[in-house]
Amino acid sequence: MAAGSGRRSPLNRRVVSFGWELVDLFNTGADVYFPVEVDMHMIAVEVDIATMLLLGPGAPGPGPLQVLCTGAVGRGAPPSFGPPPQAALNQPASSNAGAIAVYNPSDLDVTVDPSTPGQGGFLRITLKAWSPADGSASSASRHVRTTPNLRLDRGDYLGFHMEHSGPLVDAELQVVIGYRLRAGES
Amino acid sequence: MPEPIGRRQLLGGGALALAGLSTGAIVGTSGVASAATAATATSPGNSQSISFGWEVDNLHDNGADVSFEILEDLVLVAADVDVATVLMSLPSTAGFQEVLCQAAISRQAPPAYGPAPAGYLESPITTDFGKVAYYNPSGIATVGDGAPLQDKFVSIILKSWVPLDGTASSASRHVHTEPGMALQKGDYLMFHMDHSGVEVNGEMQVVLAYELGGGG
């Protein structure tokens, strides 16, 4: 076999990137998605996400700010979404994992979502910060590198979601995806 | 409900506390498969991922857990855990806040938990390592596990100071780990958060990458 060809050849390795910003997130959410056009293995995903106050802490005032960011595969069809204002990225319940049980001896206010682990989810990040009266240190951010190594077929979709609660913020998601073409693989 | 006992209060006693351990509830290690063996039995084409999140809105010197059953033999290739805390209202007094976040496997049985209010994961003491020895010539107030615990694959500690105006009081972490461990049908994955200090909201988001076929 000639150097540079074959199943794990560097010639089959590719990278793509895109960015997405929501300028006025305020107790709402939105999604982006795009189709997979060739058969591939999605090897790695690098996500950089950051939030900041945009209009100052007085709009609408001090308090907790939270942004949830998720990413998931839509198998053979565009993703579907939950109802607004959050418009969460829906994921089918996994057949490899059972329903989630909660042990809550102190009767805390516990929320689990989804009730069974969602199949195809490859990214979940939760940003949280307190926004004081003067806005000091109210930004939150994360850089995440994950290696899902998921097989993607032409016709699948990749979807990304951000939703928010608290003072109005700008939130931005920058994504780099490393993948390997499956053409020629056995 | 028992009075909450913060880890700082335990420190005040000057005694060595064994966090996460409960006498009478320790079981031996069993069914620990070789990850190396299991990994060779899987195929890259079997790669899958699942995800979920959970949130506790009023963590205040207590804890909670979630778990689910594994329905197919698989190899847990990687886990991404994102955790963060935030005040939900301004505190009446300044203070610290800390949240311990852990994940573990319960082999062939539903999870067992320690007593309230913390509700720690009851992972077995490993038989592959000895007990933890502490050398503490200055008598520093110490809290720690008495022995390494088997199959606990994520352990994160968030800590921050909460001033009266809440500035910079949040804490967070994203952890990517690659345990490469075999899980069998009937095992459980369990996740834990417990807290001490100023009341906070705590949230854990989880992504698990795995390959079907556990290598039997």
Interface residues (C-beta under 8 A of the other chain):
Chain A: H41 P62 P64 L65 Q66 L68 T70 A72 V73 Q91 S94 S95 N96 A97 G98 A99 I100 A101 V102 Y103 N104 P105 S106 D107 L108 D109 V110 T111 V112 D113 P114 T116 P117 G118 Q119 G120 G121 F122 L123 R124 I125 T126 L127 K128 A129 W130 P132 A133 S136 A137 A140 R142 H143 V144 R145 T146 T147 P148 N149 L150 R151
Chain B: M1 P4 P44 G45 S47 Q48 S49 I50 S51 F52 G53 W54 E55 V56 D57 N58 L59 N62 G63 A64 D65 V66 S67 F68 E69 I70 L71 E72 L74 V77 A78 D80 D82 V83 A84 T85 V86 L87 M88 L90 P110 P111 Y113 P115 A116 P117 G119 D165 G166 T167 A168 S169 S170 S172 H174 H176 E178 L189 N201 E203 M204 Q205 V206 V207 L208 A209 Y210 L212
